[in-house]
Amino acid sequence: MLQTTVTDIQNGQVTIRLNDGQTVRVPVADFEGTPTVGSAVYLVLAVPGSEDAGRQSLAKHLLNQMIGNP
């Protein structure tokens, strides 16, 4: 899972910046929730068949953030 940042939204496309400076454009329709410029976005990379593990990893990460564990 990668934490990215929304840098631009135009014409139904969201541009997100990865930590190494690369950018990726993703259709707004592919997002859960409403992205806004400057907001953090989690990018979960999963190969077919491991989607549940990816979602579990994201849930664990968010829970740890809420309870203050690194």
C-alpha positions as semicolon CSV with decimal commas, in nm:
position;residue;x (nm);y (nm);z (nm)
1;M;0,000;0,000;0,000
2;L;0,128;0,341;-0,096
3;Q;0,018;0,673;0,045
4;T;-0,005;0,930;-0,233
5;T;-0,120;1,290;-0,259
6;V;-0,380;1,438;-0,494
7;T;-0,212;1,716;-0,689
8;D;-0,471;1,803;-0,953
9;I;-0,826;1,727;-1,064
10;Q;-0,932;1,816;-1,420
11;N;-1,176;1,681;-1,676
12;G;-1,276;1,383;-1,464
13;Q;-0,912;1,282;-1,402
14;V;-0,729;1,288;-1,069
15;T;-0,353;1,325;-1,069
16;I;-0,182;1,164;-0,772
17;R;0,185;1,202;-0,680
18;L;0,382;0,908;-0,545
19;N;0,653;0,958;-0,281
20;D;0,927;0,935;-0,545
21;G;0,772;1,220;-0,747
22;Q;0,609;1,011;-1,019
23;T;0,251;1,100;-1,106
24;V;-0,042;0,883;-1,208
25;R;-0,374;0,994;-1,358
26;V;-0,683;0,802;-1,248
27;P;-1,048;0,859;-1,341
28;V;-1,252;1,019;-1,061
29;A;-1,504;0,735;-1,102
30;D;-1,242;0,484;-0,980
31;F;-1,220;0,647;-0,636
32;E;-1,414;0,553;-0,326
33;G;-1,506;0,883;-0,167
34;T;-1,441;1,227;-0,310
35;P;-1,078;1,318;-0,373
36;T;-0,969;1,677;-0,320
37;V;-0,642;1,851;-0,411
38;G;-0,394;1,806;-0,128
39;S;-0,569;1,505;0,024
40;A;-0,396;1,176;0,095
41;V;-0,500;0,876;-0,111
42;Y;-0,402;0,516;-0,045
43;L;-0,306;0,310;-0,347
44;V;-0,344;-0,063;-0,284
45;L;-0,154;-0,281;-0,528
46;A;-0,279;-0,637;-0,546
47;V;-0,246;-0,916;-0,800
48;P;-0,560;-1,109;-0,893
49;G;-0,657;-1,337;-0,607
50;S;-0,496;-1,128;-0,334
51;E;-0,745;-0,840;-0,323
52;D;-0,876;-0,944;0,020
53;A;-0,524;-0,939;0,164
54;G;-0,475;-0,590;0,022
55;R;-0,797;-0,465;0,179
56;Q;-0,702;-0,623;0,512
57;S;-0,361;-0,454;0,500
58;L;-0,527;-0,116;0,438
59;A;-0,776;-0,171;0,721
60;K;-0,495;-0,263;0,962
61;H;-0,295;0,044;0,860
62;L;-0,591;0,278;0,913
63;L;-0,678;0,121;1,247
64;N;-0,319;0,162;1,367
65;Q;-0,328;0,529;1,265
66;M;-0,652;0,582;1,459
67;I;-0,516;0,428;1,778
68;G;-0,178;0,597;1,746
69;N;0,042;0,300;1,661
70;P;0,304;0,358;1,390
